[in-house]
Amino acid sequence: MASYRYLVAALICFGLGGACWLGYEWLGATVDEDGWLVEEFALIPLAWVFLLLGLVAGGYHLWANKCQ
């Protein structure tokens, strides 16, 4: 029963990762007057971290249910 917490955590992490990808696409990248690229680069690795955490939590949930 406790492994359902990991399922909820996995779904939340997947949702946050998707929100980071959508936020990056929504904000977009622009070039200012000096020729510098302006973008929210931090959202890309943050999305990958949430995806990895979601995969780990989901994998643990599946493993815990299989062992019961």
N, CA, C and O atoms as a CHARMM CRD file, in Angstrom:
* protein
*
  272
    1    1 MET  N      0.81300  -1.19100   0.00000 PROA 1      0.00000
    2    1 MET  CA     0.00000   0.00000   0.00000 PROA 1      0.00000
    3    1 MET  C      0.85900   1.26000   0.00000 PROA 1      0.00000
    4    1 MET  O      0.48400   2.27700  -0.58200 PROA 1      0.00000
    5    2 ALA  N      2.00900   1.18200   0.65400 PROA 2      0.00000
    6    2 ALA  CA     2.87600   2.36500   0.73000 PROA 2      0.00000
    7    2 ALA  C      3.51200   2.68800  -0.61300 PROA 2      0.00000
    8    2 ALA  O      3.96500   3.81200  -0.82800 PROA 2      0.00000
    9    3 SER  N      3.55200   1.71400  -1.52100 PROA 3      0.00000
   10    3 SER  CA     4.18800   1.98700  -2.80900 PROA 3      0.00000
   11    3 SER  C      3.33600   2.91200  -3.68100 PROA 3      0.00000
   12    3 SER  O      3.82300   3.43200  -4.68500 PROA 3      0.00000
   13    4 TYR  N      2.07100   3.12300  -3.30900 PROA 4      0.00000
   14    4 TYR  CA     1.24700   4.05900  -4.07300 PROA 4      0.00000
   15    4 TYR  C      1.71700   5.49100  -3.90700 PROA 4      0.00000
   16    4 TYR  O      1.45000   6.34200  -4.75500 PROA 4      0.00000
   17    5 ARG  N      2.41900   5.75700  -2.81100 PROA 5      0.00000
   18    5 ARG  CA     3.02600   7.08000  -2.65400 PROA 5      0.00000
   19    5 ARG  C      4.03300   7.33000  -3.76600 PROA 5      0.00000
   20    5 ARG  O      4.15400   8.44700  -4.26900 PROA 5      0.00000
   21    6 TYR  N      4.75100   6.28100  -4.14400 PROA 6      0.00000
   22    6 TYR  CA     5.74200   6.42100  -5.20800 PROA 6      0.00000
   23    6 TYR  C      5.07400   6.60400  -6.56600 PROA 6      0.00000
   24    6 TYR  O      5.61200   7.28400  -7.44000 PROA 6      0.00000
   25    7 LEU  N      3.90900   6.00200  -6.74100 PROA 7      0.00000
   26    7 LEU  CA     3.16600   6.21200  -7.98400 PROA 7      0.00000
   27    7 LEU  C      2.70400   7.66500  -8.08300 PROA 7      0.00000
   28    7 LEU  O      2.80300   8.28400  -9.14200 PROA 7      0.00000
   29    8 VAL  N      2.20400   8.19400  -6.98500 PROA 8      0.00000
   30    8 VAL  CA     1.77400   9.59800  -6.96900 PROA 8      0.00000
   31    8 VAL  C      2.97000  10.51300  -7.19200 PROA 8      0.00000
   32    8 VAL  O      2.88100  11.49000  -7.93500 PROA 8      0.00000
   33    9 ALA  N      4.09400  10.19300  -6.54400 PROA 9      0.00000
   34    9 ALA  CA     5.30600  10.99800  -6.73300 PROA 9      0.00000
   35    9 ALA  C      5.77300  10.94500  -8.18200 PROA 9      0.00000
   36    9 ALA  O      6.21500  11.95700  -8.72600 PROA 9      0.00000
   37   10 ALA  N      5.68000   9.77100  -8.81500 PROA 10     0.00000
   38   10 ALA  CA     6.08300   9.63800 -10.21300 PROA 10     0.00000
   39   10 ALA  C      5.18900  10.47700 -11.11600 PROA 10     0.00000
   40   10 ALA  O      5.67700  11.14900 -12.02500 PROA 10     0.00000
   41   11 LEU  N      3.89400  10.44100 -10.87100 PROA 11     0.00000
   42   11 LEU  CA     2.97400  11.22600 -11.69700 PROA 11     0.00000
   43   11 LEU  C      3.19800  12.72100 -11.51400 PROA 11     0.00000
   44   11 LEU  O      3.11900  13.48700 -12.47400 PROA 11     0.00000
   45   12 ILE  N      3.47500  13.13400 -10.28500 PROA 12     0.00000
   46   12 ILE  CA     3.76000  14.54900 -10.03800 PROA 12     0.00000
   47   12 ILE  C      5.04400  14.96200 -10.74200 PROA 12     0.00000
   48   12 ILE  O      5.11000  16.03700 -11.33700 PROA 12     0.00000
   49   13 CYS  N      6.06600  14.11000 -10.67800 PROA 13     0.00000
   50   13 CYS  CA     7.33700  14.43400 -11.34000 PROA 13     0.00000
   51   13 CYS  C      7.17100  14.50400 -12.85200 PROA 13     0.00000
   52   13 CYS  O      7.73300  15.38900 -13.49800 PROA 13     0.00000
   53   14 PHE  N      6.40400  13.57700 -13.42200 PROA 14     0.00000
   54   14 PHE  CA     6.15500  13.63500 -14.86200 PROA 14     0.00000
   55   14 PHE  C      5.40200  14.91000 -15.23100 PROA 14     0.00000
   56   14 PHE  O      5.68900  15.53400 -16.25300 PROA 14     0.00000
   57   15 GLY  N      4.44400  15.29000 -14.40000 PROA 15     0.00000
   58   15 GLY  CA     3.69900  16.52000 -14.64900 PROA 15     0.00000
   59   15 GLY  C      4.58500  17.75400 -14.56800 PROA 15     0.00000
   60   15 GLY  O      4.47800  18.65700 -15.39700 PROA 15     0.00000
   61   16 LEU  N      5.46100  17.79300 -13.56500 PROA 16     0.00000
   62   16 LEU  CA     6.37200  18.93200 -13.43700 PROA 16     0.00000
   63   16 LEU  C      7.37300  18.98500 -14.58900 PROA 16     0.00000
   64   16 LEU  O      7.71200  20.06300 -15.07700 PROA 16     0.00000
   65   17 GLY  N      7.84600  17.80900 -15.02000 PROA 17     0.00000
   66   17 GLY  CA     8.74800  17.77700 -16.16800 PROA 17     0.00000
   67   17 GLY  C      8.07200  18.27600 -17.43200 PROA 17     0.00000
   68   17 GLY  O      8.65600  19.03900 -18.20100 PROA 17     0.00000
   69   18 GLY  N      6.82900  17.83800 -17.64100 PROA 18     0.00000
   70   18 GLY  CA     6.07400  18.32600 -18.79100 PROA 18     0.00000
   71   18 GLY  C      5.81200  19.81800 -18.71200 PROA 18     0.00000
   72   18 GLY  O      5.84100  20.51700 -19.72500 PROA 18     0.00000
   73   19 ALA  N      5.55400  20.30500 -17.50000 PROA 19     0.00000
   74   19 ALA  CA     5.33400  21.74100 -17.32100 PROA 19     0.00000
   75   19 ALA  C      6.60100  22.52700 -17.63500 PROA 19     0.00000
   76   19 ALA  O      6.53100  23.62800 -18.18100 PROA 19     0.00000
   77   20 CYS  N      7.75900  21.96600 -17.29200 PROA 20     0.00000
   78   20 CYS  CA     9.02500  22.64500 -17.62300 PROA 20     0.00000
   79   20 CYS  C      9.22300  22.71500 -19.13000 PROA 20     0.00000
   80   20 CYS  O      9.63700  23.75000 -19.65300 PROA 20     0.00000
   81   21 TRP  N      8.93100  21.61600 -19.83700 PROA 21     0.00000
   82   21 TRP  CA     9.06400  21.62500 -21.29700 PROA 21     0.00000
   83   21 TRP  C      8.09800  22.62000 -21.92700 PROA 21     0.00000
   84   21 TRP  O      8.46800  23.37700 -22.82400 PROA 21     0.00000
   85   22 LEU  N      6.86100  22.60900 -21.45000 PROA 22     0.00000
   86   22 LEU  CA     5.87600  23.54700 -22.00100 PROA 22     0.00000
   87   22 LEU  C      6.23600  24.99200 -21.67600 PROA 22     0.00000
   88   22 LEU  O      6.05300  25.88400 -22.50500 PROA 22     0.00000
   89   23 GLY  N      6.74600  25.21800 -20.47900 PROA 23     0.00000
   90   23 GLY  CA     7.16800  26.56700 -20.10700 PROA 23     0.00000
   91   23 GLY  C      8.31400  27.06200 -20.96200 PROA 23     0.00000
   92   23 GLY  O      8.35400  28.23200 -21.34100 PROA 23     0.00000
   93   24 TYR  N      9.24800  26.17300 -21.26800 PROA 24     0.00000
   94   24 TYR  CA    10.36800  26.55200 -22.13200 PROA 24     0.00000
   95   24 TYR  C      9.87000  26.89900 -23.53100 PROA 24     0.00000
   96   24 TYR  O     10.30900  27.88500 -24.12500 PROA 24     0.00000
   97   25 GLU  N      8.96100  26.09400 -24.05100 PROA 25     0.00000
   98   25 GLU  CA     8.41000  26.37100 -25.38200 PROA 25     0.00000
   99   25 GLU  C      7.57100  27.64400 -25.38000 PROA 25     0.00000
  100   25 GLU  O      7.59600  28.40900 -26.34400 PROA 25     0.00000
  101   26 TRP  N      6.83700  27.86800 -24.31300 PROA 26     0.00000
  102   26 TRP  CA     5.96700  29.03700 -24.23800 PROA 26     0.00000
  103   26 TRP  C      6.77500  30.32500 -24.13300 PROA 26     0.00000
  104   26 TRP  O      6.44500  31.32500 -24.77000 PROA 26     0.00000
  105   27 LEU  N      7.85100  30.29700 -23.31500 PROA 27     0.00000
  106   27 LEU  CA     8.67600  31.49100 -23.15700 PROA 27     0.00000
  107   27 LEU  C      9.50800  31.77200 -24.40400 PROA 27     0.00000
  108   27 LEU  O      9.72500  32.92700 -24.76900 PROA 27     0.00000
  109   28 GLY  N      9.96900  30.71300 -25.04700 PROA 28     0.00000
  110   28 GLY  CA    10.72600  30.87300 -26.28100 PROA 28     0.00000
  111   28 GLY  C     12.10300  31.46600 -26.07100 PROA 28     0.00000
  112   28 GLY  O     12.51500  31.74300 -24.94500 PROA 28     0.00000
  113   29 ALA  N     12.79800  31.65300 -27.16000 PROA 29     0.00000
  114   29 ALA  CA    14.13100  32.24100 -27.14800 PROA 29     0.00000
  115   29 ALA  C     14.12200  33.46700 -28.05200 PROA 29     0.00000
  116   29 ALA  O     13.55100  33.44800 -29.14300 PROA 29     0.00000
  117   30 THR  N     14.75500  34.52000 -27.58800 PROA 30     0.00000
  118   30 THR  CA    14.82900  35.75200 -28.36600 PROA 30     0.00000
  119   30 THR  C     16.27400  36.22000 -28.42700 PROA 30     0.00000
  120   30 THR  O     17.11000  35.79700 -27.62900 PROA 30     0.00000
  121   31 VAL  N     16.55400  37.08300 -29.36900 PROA 31     0.00000
  122   31 VAL  CA    17.86600  37.70000 -29.49800 PROA 31     0.00000
  123   31 VAL  C     17.69300  39.18600 -29.20900 PROA 31     0.00000
  124   31 VAL  O     16.87900  39.86100 -29.84100 PROA 31     0.00000
  125   32 ASP  N     18.47600  39.69300 -28.23600 PROA 32     0.00000
  126   32 ASP  CA    18.32400  41.11100 -27.88900 PROA 32     0.00000
  127   32 ASP  C     19.09900  41.99600 -28.86300 PROA 32     0.00000
  128   32 ASP  O     19.63800  41.50600 -29.85400 PROA 32     0.00000
  129   33 GLU  N     19.15500  43.30100 -28.58200 PROA 33     0.00000
  130   33 GLU  CA    19.77400  44.25800 -29.50900 PROA 33     0.00000
  131   33 GLU  C     21.27000  44.02500 -29.69600 PROA 33     0.00000
  132   33 GLU  O     21.82100  44.32700 -30.75400 PROA 33     0.00000
  133   34 ASP  N     21.93000  43.48500 -28.66300 PROA 34     0.00000
  134   34 ASP  CA    23.37300  43.26000 -28.74000 PROA 34     0.00000
  135   34 ASP  C     23.73100  41.93600 -29.39400 PROA 34     0.00000
  136   34 ASP  O     24.91300  41.64100 -29.56800 PROA 34     0.00000
  137   35 GLY  N     22.75100  41.13800 -29.75700 PROA 35     0.00000
  138   35 GLY  CA    23.01700  39.86300 -30.40300 PROA 35     0.00000
  139   35 GLY  C     23.12600  38.69500 -29.43900 PROA 35     0.00000
  140   35 GLY  O     23.55700  37.61200 -29.83500 PROA 35     0.00000
  141   36 TRP  N     22.75000  38.88700 -28.19800 PROA 36     0.00000
  142   36 TRP  CA    22.80500  37.81600 -27.19900 PROA 36     0.00000
  143   36 TRP  C     21.51400  37.00600 -27.23700 PROA 36     0.00000
  144   36 TRP  O     20.42100  37.55700 -27.36700 PROA 36     0.00000
  145   37 LEU  N     21.66100  35.69600 -27.12100 PROA 37     0.00000
  146   37 LEU  CA    20.50400  34.81200 -27.06800 PROA 37     0.00000
  147   37 LEU  C     19.94000  34.82800 -25.64700 PROA 37     0.00000
  148   37 LEU  O     20.66400  34.59000 -24.68000 PROA 37     0.00000
  149   38 VAL  N     18.65900  35.10600 -25.53300 PROA 38     0.00000
  150   38 VAL  CA    17.99100  35.16500 -24.23200 PROA 38     0.00000
  151   38 VAL  C     16.97600  34.02800 -24.18700 PROA 38     0.00000
  152   38 VAL  O     16.00800  34.01700 -24.94600 PROA 38     0.00000
  153   39 GLU  N     17.20900  33.06900 -23.28500 PROA 39     0.00000
  154   39 GLU  CA    16.29100  31.94400 -23.14000 PROA 39     0.00000
  155   39 GLU  C     16.33500  31.44000 -21.70400 PROA 39     0.00000
  156   39 GLU  O     17.28100  31.71400 -20.96600 PROA 39     0.00000
  157   40 GLU  N     15.31300  30.71100 -21.32200 PROA 40     0.00000
  158   40 GLU  CA    15.24600  30.11600 -19.98800 PROA 40     0.00000
  159   40 GLU  C     15.85400  28.71800 -20.05100 PROA 40     0.00000
  160   40 GLU  O     15.13600  27.71800 -20.04900 PROA 40     0.00000
  161   41 PHE  N     17.19500  28.66000 -20.10800 PROA 41     0.00000
  162   41 PHE  CA    17.87200  27.38300 -20.28600 PROA 41     0.00000
  163   41 PHE  C     17.70100  26.47000 -19.08200 PROA 41     0.00000
  164   41 PHE  O     17.74900  25.25000 -19.23900 PROA 41     0.00000
  165   42 ALA  N     17.50600  27.01100 -17.89700 PROA 42     0.00000
  166   42 ALA  CA    17.40700  26.19400 -16.68400 PROA 42     0.00000
  167   42 ALA  C     16.21600  25.24100 -16.72400 PROA 42     0.00000
  168   42 ALA  O     16.21900  24.23200 -16.02000 PROA 42     0.00000
  169   43 LEU  N     15.20900  25.53500 -17.52400 PROA 43     0.00000
  170   43 LEU  CA    14.03900  24.66400 -17.58800 PROA 43     0.00000
  171   43 LEU  C     14.34000  23.33800 -18.28300 PROA 43     0.00000
  172   43 LEU  O     13.67200  22.34200 -18.00700 PROA 43     0.00000
  173   44 ILE  N     15.32400  23.30400 -19.17200 PROA 44     0.00000
  174   44 ILE  CA    15.63700  22.06500 -19.89300 PROA 44     0.00000
  175   44 ILE  C     16.22500  21.01000 -18.95400 PROA 44     0.00000
  176   44 ILE  O     15.67200  19.91300 -18.87500 PROA 44     0.00000
  177   45 PRO  N     17.33600  21.29200 -18.23000 PROA 45     0.00000
  178   45 PRO  CA    17.84600  20.25900 -17.32200 PROA 45     0.00000
  179   45 PRO  C     16.89000  19.95200 -16.17400 PROA 45     0.00000
  180   45 PRO  O     16.85900  18.82500 -15.67900 PROA 45     0.00000
  181   46 LEU  N     16.11500  20.93900 -15.75200 PROA 46     0.00000
  182   46 LEU  CA    15.13800  20.69800 -14.69600 PROA 46     0.00000
  183   46 LEU  C     14.07600  19.70600 -15.16500 PROA 46     0.00000
  184   46 LEU  O     13.63900  18.85400 -14.39200 PROA 46     0.00000
  185   47 ALA  N     13.66300  19.81200 -16.41600 PROA 47     0.00000
  186   47 ALA  CA    12.69400  18.86200 -16.96900 PROA 47     0.00000
  187   47 ALA  C     13.28100  17.45800 -17.01300 PROA 47     0.00000
  188   47 ALA  O     12.58500  16.49000 -16.70700 PROA 47     0.00000
  189   48 TRP  N     14.55400  17.33300 -17.39000 PROA 48     0.00000
  190   48 TRP  CA    15.19700  16.01500 -17.41500 PROA 48     0.00000
  191   48 TRP  C     15.33500  15.42000 -16.01800 PROA 48     0.00000
  192   48 TRP  O     15.19000  14.21000 -15.84300 PROA 48     0.00000
  193   49 VAL  N     15.61300  16.25700 -15.02900 PROA 49     0.00000
  194   49 VAL  CA    15.71800  15.77200 -13.64500 PROA 49     0.00000
  195   49 VAL  C     14.36700  15.24900 -13.17200 PROA 49     0.00000
  196   49 VAL  O     14.29500  14.18000 -12.56500 PROA 49     0.00000
  197   50 PHE  N     13.29500  15.99100 -13.44400 PROA 50     0.00000
  198   50 PHE  CA    11.96500  15.52500 -13.05100 PROA 50     0.00000
  199   50 PHE  C     11.59000  14.24400 -13.78600 PROA 50     0.00000
  200   50 PHE  O     10.95600  13.36500 -13.20300 PROA 50     0.00000
  201   51 LEU  N     11.96900  14.12300 -15.04700 PROA 51     0.00000
  202   51 LEU  CA    11.69900  12.90300 -15.79700 PROA 51     0.00000
  203   51 LEU  C     12.43900  11.72000 -15.18200 PROA 51     0.00000
  204   51 LEU  O     11.86300  10.64300 -15.03000 PROA 51     0.00000
  205   52 LEU  N     13.69600  11.90700 -14.83000 PROA 52     0.00000
  206   52 LEU  CA    14.47700  10.83600 -14.20800 PROA 52     0.00000
  207   52 LEU  C     13.88500  10.44500 -12.85700 PROA 52     0.00000
  208   52 LEU  O     13.76300   9.25700 -12.55800 PROA 52     0.00000
  209   53 LEU  N     13.51900  11.42500 -12.04200 PROA 53     0.00000
  210   53 LEU  CA    12.90900  11.12500 -10.74500 PROA 53     0.00000
  211   53 LEU  C     11.58400  10.38500 -10.91200 PROA 53     0.00000
  212   53 LEU  O     11.27500   9.47800 -10.13900 PROA 53     0.00000
  213   54 GLY  N     10.81100  10.76700 -11.90900 PROA 54     0.00000
  214   54 GLY  CA     9.55400  10.07500 -12.17600 PROA 54     0.00000
  215   54 GLY  C      9.77500   8.63700 -12.60600 PROA 54     0.00000
  216   54 GLY  O      9.03100   7.74300 -12.20300 PROA 54     0.00000
  217   55 LEU  N     10.79800   8.40800 -13.42500 PROA 55     0.00000
  218   55 LEU  CA    11.10700   7.04100 -13.84900 PROA 55     0.00000
  219   55 LEU  C     11.57500   6.18600 -12.68100 PROA 55     0.00000
  220   55 LEU  O     11.19400   5.02000 -12.57500 PROA 55     0.00000
  221   56 VAL  N     12.39300   6.75100 -11.80900 PROA 56     0.00000
  222   56 VAL  CA    12.87400   6.00600 -10.64100 PROA 56     0.00000
  223   56 VAL  C     11.71400   5.68300  -9.70300 PROA 56     0.00000
  224   56 VAL  O     11.58700   4.54700  -9.24600 PROA 56     0.00000
  225   57 ALA  N     10.87800   6.66000  -9.41600 PROA 57     0.00000
  226   57 ALA  CA     9.74300   6.43100  -8.51700 PROA 57     0.00000
  227   57 ALA  C      8.74500   5.44800  -9.12800 PROA 57     0.00000
  228   57 ALA  O      8.22200   4.58400  -8.42300 PROA 57     0.00000
  229   58 GLY  N      8.47800   5.56900 -10.41700 PROA 58     0.00000
  230   58 GLY  CA     7.57500   4.63300 -11.08100 PROA 58     0.00000
  231   58 GLY  C      8.14800   3.22800 -11.14400 PROA 58     0.00000
  232   58 GLY  O      7.42200   2.24900 -10.97400 PROA 58     0.00000
  233   59 GLY  N      9.45000   3.12500 -11.38800 PROA 59     0.00000
  234   59 GLY  CA    10.10100   1.81800 -11.38400 PROA 59     0.00000
  235   59 GLY  C     10.05800   1.15900 -10.02300 PROA 59     0.00000
  236   59 GLY  O      9.83900  -0.04800  -9.92100 PROA 59     0.00000
  237   60 TYR  N     10.26600   1.94700  -8.96800 PROA 60     0.00000
  238   60 TYR  CA    10.17400   1.38900  -7.62000 PROA 60     0.00000
  239   60 TYR  C      8.75300   0.93700  -7.31800 PROA 60     0.00000
  240   60 TYR  O      8.55200  -0.10200  -6.68900 PROA 60     0.00000
  241   61 HSD  N      7.78000   1.69700  -7.75600 PROA 61     0.00000
  242   61 HSD  CA     6.38300   1.30300  -7.54600 PROA 61     0.00000
  243   61 HSD  C      6.09800  -0.03700  -8.22600 PROA 61     0.00000
  244   61 HSD  O      5.48200  -0.91700  -7.62600 PROA 61     0.00000
  245   62 LEU  N      6.53900  -0.19500  -9.46300 PROA 62     0.00000
  246   62 LEU  CA     6.32300  -1.46200 -10.16800 PROA 62     0.00000
  247   62 LEU  C      7.06900  -2.60600  -9.50100 PROA 62     0.00000
  248   62 LEU  O      6.53600  -3.70900  -9.38600 PROA 62     0.00000
  249   63 TRP  N      8.29400  -2.35500  -9.06100 PROA 63     0.00000
  250   63 TRP  CA     9.09300  -3.38700  -8.40300 PROA 63     0.00000
  251   63 TRP  C      8.47200  -3.79000  -7.07300 PROA 63     0.00000
  252   63 TRP  O      8.43000  -4.97700  -6.74800 PROA 63     0.00000
  253   64 ALA  N      7.98600  -2.81700  -6.29500 PROA 64     0.00000
  254   64 ALA  CA     7.38700  -3.11500  -4.99400 PROA 64     0.00000
  255   64 ALA  C      6.09400  -3.91100  -5.15800 PROA 64     0.00000
  256   64 ALA  O      5.81400  -4.79500  -4.34900 PROA 64     0.00000
  257   65 ASN  N      5.30600  -3.61600  -6.18400 PROA 65     0.00000
  258   65 ASN  CA     4.07600  -4.38200  -6.41200 PROA 65     0.00000
  259   65 ASN  C      4.37500  -5.79200  -6.88600 PROA 65     0.00000
  260   65 ASN  O      3.63000  -6.72000  -6.57200 PROA 65     0.00000
  261   66 LYS  N      5.45100  -5.96600  -7.63600 PROA 66     0.00000
  262   66 LYS  CA     5.81000  -7.29400  -8.13300 PROA 66     0.00000
  263   66 LYS  C      6.30100  -8.18800  -7.00100 PROA 66     0.00000
  264   66 LYS  O      6.06900  -9.39700  -7.01900 PROA 66     0.00000
  265   67 CYS  N      6.97200  -7.60300  -6.02300 PROA 67     0.00000
  266   67 CYS  CA     7.52900  -8.37900  -4.91300 PROA 67     0.00000
  267   67 CYS  C      6.48500  -8.75000  -3.86400 PROA 67     0.00000
  268   67 CYS  O      6.76300  -9.59400  -3.01100 PROA 67     0.00000
  269   68 GLN  N      5.31500  -8.16200  -3.89600 PROA 68     0.00000
  270   68 GLN  CA     4.29500  -8.47200  -2.87400 PROA 68     0.00000
  271   68 GLN  C      3.58500  -9.74500  -3.17500 PROA 68     0.00000
  272   68 GLN  O      2.70100 -10.15200  -2.42100 PROA 68     0.00000
